[in-house]
Amino acid sequence: MGLKDVTGARCGNGEDDTQAPNVEQTTHRDTLYGGYGDDLITALNGADMTGGAGEDTFGIDVLTRDWAYGFEFEAALNTDFDPDEDSILIDEGSLLPGTTPQIVVWDDGTGCDIMTGDIVLARVTGGQGLTTADIGRPPSLY
């Protein structure tokens, strides 16, 4: 028996189920650990990142506005940025058109937010001394 025509398809309850169901999709947050050594850790759409010992590179890639397909992602969180050893890369596609990353130092002076327009891309503990010149902007992290 083959499937010839699905127009007016019905499920087991006999109702016409050709309409798209009401589906709710959620996002989850990852926790990424680098451990010892020099690590490259990339957060896609928000994650908690800890590099550990070594010269670590933290990559930030966030789907913003139209690319986010209706989702609003939380900012990535870097828990142990060391400006003497570590570096940050932001995927150029994460930035809103015509913008450059902005640095907003936290009121308590222990870190900063990296923003594009009104969107926080990353929260960086220990990043209070960062400047936009410190942030690498490759066309793609992948």
N, C-alpha and C positions, 0 to 999 in steps of 0.2 A: 504494500500500500504506500503510495507516494503522496507527497504534499503538492497539490495542484493549485489551490487557490486559498489564500488566507483572508480574503475580504470577509468581514463579518465574523472573524474567528471568535470562538467562545471557549471559555475555560470550563472546568468541571461544574461550576455553579450555574451555568446556562446564561450568564450575563454577557453582553457584548463587551469584549475586552480589547477593542482596537484602539482605545484611548491610552495614552502613556500613563503609567501609574504615577501616583504621587510618591516620589522617592526622596529621601533625605540622605545626603552624603556628608560625612564629617571628615575632618582632618585630624591627624594625631601628631604629636611632637616627639622627635627622636632625641636621644642623648648619645653624643659622640665623644669618645675618649681616645686621645692619641697615645698616651703612655710615654715611655722613655724614647728618646731619639727625636730626630727631625721629622715632623709629620706634615702631611697635607690633609686638612680636614675641610670638607665642603658641606655646607648646610643648604639644602634646597627647601625653600619655603618655611624656614624657621626650624631651629634645633638648638639644643643646649650643647655647646662645644667646650671641651677642656683639652688643652694640648698636652699638659704635663711638662716634664723636663725636656729641654732641647729647643732648637730653633724651629718653631712651628709656623706654618702658613695656613691662615683661616680663609676659606673661600665662602663668599656669600652670593647666593643666587635665589632671587625671589621673583615669582610671577606677580606683576603689578597690573592694576587696572584691567584693560581688556584681556590681557593674557591670563588673568587669574580665573576666568570663567565663572565669575560671581563669588568666588571665595575671597575671604580676607584672611591673610596669613599673619601670624604673630611674628615679631622680629626674632632673628637669630640671637642667641645669647652666648657671648664668649665669657667664660668664667675666670680665665687666668691669663689675660693678655699681658705680655712683657715687652714693652717698646724697645728694649735693648736687644731682644732676641727674635721676636715674632714679627710677622707681617700679615697684612690683610689685603685680599683681592675681592673686588666686587665685579661680578659679571656685568659687562656694559649693558646688556639687555635688561638688567634689573632697574636701571635708572629711567625715570620718566623722560620722555623726549625733551631735549633742550636743557636738561639739568645736569649739574655735577653734584657729587656727594657733598652734603653739608655735615659738619660736626657740631653737636650740641653737648657741651660738658654738663654733667649732672650737677645739681645744686650742692651735693655733698663733696664734690671734687674727686670722687673715686673712680670715675669712668665717663663714658660718653655714649651718645646715640649717633649712629650714622644714618642720615636721612636722604631721601629724594623727594622733593616737594614736601607734602605733609605726611609721608609714609616713613615710618621707622624701619629700616632694613636690618639693623643690628644694634644690640646693646653690648657695649664692650667694657667689662670690668678691667680697670687698669689702663684704659685708653684715653684718659683725660688730657694727655699731651699730644694726641694725634692731630695731624693736619690733613687737609685733602691731598697734599703732595705725598703723604705717606701711604696712600691707598692706591694699590695697583688696579687698573681697569682693563683687563683683557676683554676681547670681543666675546669670548666664551670660555667657561671653565671646563668644558667637556670636549 
